[in-house]
Amino acid sequence: MDSSDSKDQKSNNNTATDKNIENMSAKKDEKTFPTVLLNLVCLGCFMFFGPSLIMVNKIILRDRGFSYPITHTFYTSIFCAAVVWGIVHALKIPLKNKSKVTISFYMKNIMPIGFLQGATIVLGMSSYLFLSVSFVQMLKASTPVMIVIFLRIFQLETPTTLIIASVLIICFGTLLSGYGELNFNIIGVISMLSAQVAEALRLVFTQKLLKNFKFDVLENLYYVTPAAAFWVFLAALVIEAPMMTIDTVEIVSKNYYLFILAGFLGLGVNAINSIVIKFTGSLMMKLLATARNASLIMFNVIFMGEEVAFIQCCGYIISLAGFILFNYVKKMKEVIIVKRRGMNGASRV
C-alpha cells in the first residue's frame, strides 16, 4: 500500500509538473507575437542608430575637418539632455524615483556613470582620428570579457565557465584582427581600448542603476545625460577650447545639418542602449553590438573601400563564433530555469 501510494504521488507530481509547464508555455505563446514584434523593433533600432552615428561622426571629425572630438561629444550630450528634459517638463511626465534622487544619491551613483559615459564617447571618437572604422569595430569585440570581469567584481552576475569561454574566444579573434591590421596606430588602439574599459564600467553601473534601483529608461536619460555633459564640458574647456579659431565656427555653420543629425542619432543611441540593458543585461547588449559591428565592417569594406586583411577576417569570424556560443549557453540556461520553476510550482501543489 505504501509503495502504491508513493508511486501514485510521484505520478501525480509528474502530471502536475507537466501541466504547470504546459500552462506556462501557453501563457508564453499568448504573448509571443507582441513580444517578438517589440524585440524586432528594438533590434532594428539598435542596428540602425549605432552604425549611423559612427558614420556621421566620422564624416564630421575626419572628412569635414572638425577635429575636436571632446567638443563634439559635449554638443551631442547637451543636445540629448535638452531634448529629454524638454519632453519630461512639457508633457509633465512623472519621475517615480524623483524623491530618491537626492544630492548625495546623485553624486554617488549618477555622476560616476556620467563621467564614464563621457569618457567612453570622447575616447571612442578620438580613435577614429587614427584608425579605420572597420578596425575600431573589431577592437570593440573585446568589451564582453571586461564586462564579465566587472560584473563578477561588483557581484551583479556570476558567469558560468562556458560564458567565460565564449567571451575569451571573442577576445582571441579580436587580437588576431589587430595583428592583421594594415594601418596599426598605437595611440588609436590605446584610445579605443581605454574607451572599452570605460564602457564596460558604465554598462555595469547602469545595469545596477536600472535594475537594482528600478530606474526606467527615461529616468536614466534624464539624470545621467546632464552628468555626462558636465564632465565632457570641463574636458573640452581645458583641452580643446584654446585651440579653436574662426575656422572652427565656419566648419560648424557649413555643416550644421550633420551636427543636428548627430544630435538626434546620439539621443537614439542612448535611448535604445538603455532599453536593451534593462531587458537583456549589459553583456547581451555588447554581444548584440558585436554582431552589429560585423555588419558595419562589411558595409565599409564593400561600399566605402576600406581595406581588410585576410587574417583580420579570420579573427572576426572567430569572434562571431564566440558570440554564437554565448547565445546558445544563455538560451540553455533560460530553459533550465523555466523547468525548475515548473517543478517548484508542482511540488508546492
N, C-alpha and C positions, 0 to 999 in steps of 0.2 A: 504493500500500500504506500509506504513512504517513497519507495523507488518510483512507483507510478505517479504519485503526486508531484515528485521532483521533476519528472520528465514533462508532465503537463504544464508545470510552472515555467520550465525553460522554454517549452513550445509557445506558451502564451507570451512570454517576454520577447521571443524572437519575432512573433507575429506583430506584437505592439511596436517593436523596433522598426520592422519593415513598413508598417502603416505610418509610423512617425516620419520616416524618411520620405515615403511617398507623398505625405501631406506637405512636407517642406518643399519637395520638388514641384508639387502642384502650385503652391503659393509662389515659388520662384518663377515658374513658367508664366503665371499670370502677369508678372512684372517684366517678363523678358523683353517684349518689343519696346516699351518706353525706355527701359534701361539700355538696351542695345543702341537705340536711336540717340540717346543722350551721350553715350560713350563715343559713338561715331562723330557726333558734332564736336565734342571736346577734343577728340583725336585730330579731326580736321583742322580745328583752330590751332591746336598745338603744333601741327606740322606746317601750318601757314605762317603764323606770326614770327616765330623764332628765325627761320631762314630769311624771311623778307626783311626783318630788322637788320640782320647781319649784312645782307647785300646793300641795303640803303646806307648803313653806317660806313661800309667800305667805300662806297661812292663819295660820301661826304668827306671822309678823312683822307683818302688817297687820291681819288680822281679829281675832286674839286679843290683839294689843297687846304682844307680846314684841319690842320694838323694839331688840334687841341682836344684830345680825347677826354680830358677831365672836364673841361668846359662843356663839351657836348653831352657828357654824362649828367652834369648838373642841369642842363636845359631839359633833357628827357625826364629826369626825376621830378623837377619842379612842374613840368607840364602834366605829368601823371597826378601829382599831388593836387594841383589846381583843379583838374577835371573831377577827380574823386570827391574832393571837398565841396566843389560846386554842386555835384549831383546829390550828395548827402544833405546839404543845407537847403537846396532849392526844393527838393522833394520831401524834406523833413523826415528822412529815413531814421528810425530809432536805432541806436547802437546799444545792444543788450549788455555789453561789458563796460559801458562808459563809467559807471561808478567804481569799477575795479581799477581803471587806468589812472592811478594817482601819479604824482611827480616821481615818487620813489619807484613805483612799478615801471613807469616809462623809461627811467634812466637805467634800471637794472635789466629789463627784459627786451625793450624795443630799440633803444639806442644802439646796443651791440649788433642787432640784426641790420639796422640801418647802415652802420659802419661797414659790415661785411658785404652788404648788397652794393654799396658804393664802390668798395674795393674790387669786388668781382667784375663790375661793369668797366671800371677805369682800366684795370689791368688787362681785361679781355680785349677792350678796344685798342689798347696800346699795342697788343701783339699783332694786330692787323697792319700796323705800320712796318713790320719787319718780316712777316710770314704770309704765305698764301692762304686763302680761305680753306682750301682742301686740307692742308696740313694742320691748321688750327682745329678743324673738326675732328681730325684723328687724335690730336692731343686731348681733346675733351673726353675721349673714351676712358681716360684714367680716373675720372671723378668717382665712379662707383666704389672702387676699393677704398678711397678716402672716406666716403660716406659710411661704409661698413665699419671702418675703424672708429669714427667719431660716434656713431650710433651705439657702439659697444662701450666706448669710454664713458658716455653720458647715460648708459644703461636704459636707453629707449627701446632698443631691439637687440635680440641675441641671434646673430646669423648662424645658420647651420653650416656644416662642413661643405656641402655641395654649393651653397650660395657663395661661400668664400672662394671655392674652386672656380666658379663661373666668373667672378669679377677678376680673379688673378689671370684667367685666360684672356679676358678683355685687355688687361694691362699688358700682357705679353705681346698681344697683337699691336697695341699702341707703340710699344718700344720698337717693334720690328718696323712699323711705319716710319718712326723717327729716324731709324738707321738708314732707310732708303730715301729720305728727303733730299731733293736736289738743291734746294736753296735754304740750307740749315743756318739759322741765326740764333746765337746763344741768348742774346737779350730778349728776342721774341719768345723763345722757349721758356726762359725764366719767368717772363711776364705772364705767359699763359698758364704755366704750372702753379704760379702763385695765385692766379685768379681761380684755379680749380680748387685749391685749398680753401680759399675764402668762400667759394660757392658751396663746398661740402659743409663747412661750418654753418653757413647761412641756412642751408636746407634743413640741417639738424635742429637748429634753434627755431626755425619757422615751423617745423613739424611739432615741436614742443609747444609753441605758442598757439597753433591752430587746434591741436588735438587735446593737449593736457589742460590748456586754459579755455578751450571751447570758443576760440575766436573764429568768426566766419570769414569768408574771402574778402568781403567789403571792409570789414574792420581791420584786417591785415593790411590792405592797401591804404586805408585811411590813416593809420597810425605809423606804419613802417616807412612809407614813401617820403614823407617830410623829414624823417630822421636821416634817410639816405641822402636826401638833397642837402641837408645841413653839413654833413661830413664832406661831401664832394665839393660844396661851395668853398669850404675852408682850404681844401687842397688846390682848387682852381685859382683862388685868390693869391695864394703864395707862389705857386709853381708857374702857371700859365699867363695870368693877367699881365705881369710885367713885360712879356714878350709880344703882346698883341699890338697891332698897328692899324692904321686906317684901312689897309688892305683886307684885314680880317672882317671888318664891317661890310666891305664891298662883296666879299665872298658870301656872307650870310644873306645880303639883300638880293643877290643874283640867284641864289639857290634856296630861297625861303620855302618853296613848296616841298623840297626834300626834308627840311628841318621839321615842318609841320607833319609830314608823313611819318618821320622817325618818332615824333612825339606820340602819335596815335598808335603806332606799332609797339612802342615801348609800353604803353598802357595795356595793350592787348597781351603782351608777353607776361607782364606782372600778374594780370588777372588770371590767365589760363594756367600759369605755373602754380598759383595759389590753389586753384580748383583741383589740379591734378595731385598736388601734395596732400590736400585734405582727404581726397577719396582713395588714393592709392599708396601714399607714403613717398618719402623723398627718394628712396633708392629706385623704386619703379619709375619715377619721373625721369631720373637721369638715364635709366636704361632705355626708356622710350626716346629720350633725346639722342641716344647713341644711334638708334635706327633712323631717326630724322636726319642726323648729321651725315649718315651714309648716303641718303638721297641728295643732300646738298653737295656732297663731294662729286657725285655723278653728274649733277647739273653743271657744276663749274668746269668739269673736265670736258663734257660734251658741248656745252653752249658757250662757255667763257674762255675756252682754250688753255686752261691751266694744265701743266704737265705733272703727271703722277707716275712714279717708277713702279715696275712690276712687283718689287719686294714690298712696297707700300700697299699695293692691292692685296697681296697675300696677308700682310699684317692686319688689314682691316677685315678681311674675311674671317680670320681667327677671332677678332674682336666680336664679330656678329655671331660666331658660333657660341661664344661665351654668353652672349645676350639670349640666344635661344635656350641654352641650358638653364639659365636663371629663370626664365619664364616657365619652363617645364617643372622645375623644382617648386616654384611658387604655386603653380596650379595643383600639384600633387598635395602640397601642404594644405590648401584650401579644402580639397576633397576629404582628407583625413579629419579635419576639424568638423566638417558637416556630419560625417559618420559618427564621430564621438558625441556630438550634440544630440544626435538622434538616439544613440544608445543611452545616454544620460537621461533623456526625457522619458524613454521607455522604462528604465529602472525605477524612476520616481512613480510611474503609474503602477 
